[in-house]
Amino acid sequence: MGNEKAFDFIFRKYYKVLTIQAIRFVQDQDSAQSLVQDCFVTFWEKKQSLSHVEDAYSYLYFMTRNRCIDHLREQQRSHFVPITARIDSIEQLTEEKIDANDLSMHLWQTIAKLPDRCRKAFEYSRIDGLTYTQIANEMGISNKAVEALISRALKILRANLVDLLGILMFIFS
């Protein structure tokens, strides 16, 4: 029973962060979530042999990173796409309909590319629902610094998402 509670705690604490890290690697939200879930399953299955692990986050981070690298290698082997095809697909973005999953994936990718401190503050605020004071305590900085980090994150997100939102408005108008 204690193992299950510990695993649940670790899963809840690190799943989001590891998924964002995986998105940085594989550039696909569904694949990233699947890879992170696989890592947690493996972590659970090997729980008896992992009693020596002192830092669960580091262990899971490297496991996730390695799974992502393996996934990318496998993708590259099984689905080689010439560079010209990639360029063509980018040019066709305005011609294709973009659904909510595409927008969500683009948003998560943009969040994943934020500078680390901005991303952490943004995630604490918008994903975890923490107040600026709680974030300041968590990060060991002042409320004004939290406000500046979140403001910077929002500015970066707006700048990176404005093109996509313009395309969406054109398609759906």
C-alpha positions in Angstrom: 0.0 0.0 0.0 2.8 2.4 0.9 4.4 1.8 -2.5 1.2 2.8 -4.3 0.9 6.1 -2.4 4.6 6.9 -3.0 4.2 6.1 -6.7 1.0 8.2 -6.9 2.8 11.1 -5.3 5.7 10.8 -7.7 3.4 10.5 -10.7 1.3 13.6 -9.7 4.4 15.6 -8.9 6.5 14.9 -12.1 4.1 13.8 -14.9 3.4 17.3 -16.2 7.0 18.4 -16.1 8.2 15.2 -17.8 5.5 15.5 -20.5 6.7 19.0 -21.3 10.3 17.8 -21.5 9.2 15.0 -23.8 7.3 17.4 -26.0 10.6 19.4 -26.4 12.2 16.2 -27.8 9.5 14.6 -29.9 7.5 17.7 -30.9 4.2 15.7 -30.5 2.0 15.9 -27.5 0.3 12.5 -27.9 3.7 10.7 -28.4 5.2 12.6 -25.5 2.3 11.6 -23.1 2.6 8.0 -24.2 6.3 7.9 -23.7 6.1 9.4 -20.3 3.4 7.0 -19.3 5.5 4.1 -20.5 8.4 5.4 -18.3 6.1 5.5 -15.3 4.9 1.9 -16.0 8.5 0.7 -16.3 9.3 2.6 -13.1 6.4 0.9 -11.3 7.4 -2.6 -12.7 11.0 -2.1 -11.5 10.1 -0.6 -8.1 11.8 -3.5 -6.2 15.1 -3.1 -8.0 15.1 0.7 -7.8 15.3 1.0 -4.0 18.8 2.5 -4.4 17.5 5.4 -6.5 17.7 8.6 -4.4 16.4 11.1 -6.9 13.2 9.9 -8.6 12.9 13.0 -10.8 16.4 12.6 -12.2 15.9 8.9 -12.8 12.6 9.5 -14.6 13.9 12.5 -16.5 16.8 10.5 -18.0 14.5 7.5 -18.6 12.1 9.8 -20.4 14.9 11.5 -22.4 16.2 8.1 -23.5 12.8 6.9 -24.5 12.3 10.0 -26.5 15.6 9.6 -28.3 14.8 5.9 -29.0 11.4 7.0 -30.3 12.9 9.6 -32.6 15.5 7.1 -33.9 12.7 4.6 -34.6 10.6 7.3 -36.3 13.6 8.3 -38.5 14.2 4.7 -39.5 10.6 3.8 -40.3 9.3 7.1 -41.7 12.0 8.9 -43.6 10.6 12.2 -45.0 12.8 14.2 -47.4 13.4 17.8 -46.4 11.5 19.1 -49.4 8.4 17.2 -48.2 8.8 18.9 -44.8 9.0 22.3 -46.4 5.9 21.6 -48.5 4.0 20.5 -45.4 4.9 23.7 -43.7 3.7 25.8 -46.7 0.5 23.9 -46.7 -0.3 24.8 -43.1 -2.5 27.7 -44.2 -4.4 25.4 -46.6 -5.3 22.7 -44.1 -7.8 22.9 -41.3 -6.3 23.2 -37.8 -8.3 21.4 -35.1 -8.2 21.9 -31.3 -5.5 19.2 -30.9 -3.1 21.1 -33.3 -3.7 24.3 -31.3 -3.1 22.5 -28.0 0.0 20.8 -29.3 1.4 24.1 -30.6 0.6 25.8 -27.3 2.4 23.0 -25.3 5.4 23.2 -27.6 5.6 26.9 -27.2 5.3 26.6 -23.4 8.1 24.0 -23.5 10.4 26.4 -25.3 10.0 29.2 -22.7 13.1 30.0 -20.6 13.2 27.7 -17.7 12.3 30.2 -14.9 9.5 31.7 -17.0 8.1 28.3 -17.8 8.2 27.2 -14.2 6.4 30.3 -13.0 3.9 30.1 -15.8 3.2 26.4 -15.1 2.9 27.0 -11.3 0.4 29.8 -12.1 -1.7 28.6 -15.0 -1.4 24.8 -14.7 -1.0 24.2 -10.9 -3.2 27.2 -9.9 -0.7 28.6 -7.4 -0.9 32.2 -6.3 2.1 34.6 -6.9 3.0 34.4 -3.2 3.0 30.6 -3.4 5.1 30.6 -6.5 7.5 33.1 -4.9 7.9 30.8 -2.0 8.3 27.7 -4.2 10.9 29.4 -6.4 12.6 31.4 -3.7 12.1 34.8 -5.3 9.9 37.9 -4.7 6.3 38.4 -5.8 7.5 41.1 -8.2 9.9 38.7 -9.8 7.1 36.2 -10.2 4.9 38.8 -11.8 7.8 39.8 -14.2 8.4 36.1 -15.1 4.8 35.4 -15.8 4.4 38.7 -17.8 7.4 37.7 -19.8 6.1 34.2 -20.4 2.7 35.6 -21.6 4.4 38.1 -23.9 6.5 35.3 -25.5 3.4 33.1 -25.8 1.4 35.8 -27.4 4.2 36.6 -29.9 4.6 33.0 -30.8 0.9 32.2 -31.1 -0.3 35.3 -32.9 0.6 33.8 -36.3 -1.3 30.6 -35.6 -4.3 32.5 -34.2 -4.4 34.7 -37.3 -4.5 31.5 -39.5 -7.3 30.1 -37.3 -9.3 33.3 -37.6 -8.8 33.3 -41.4 -9.9 29.6 -41.7 -12.9 29.9 -39.4 -14.2 33.3 -40.6 
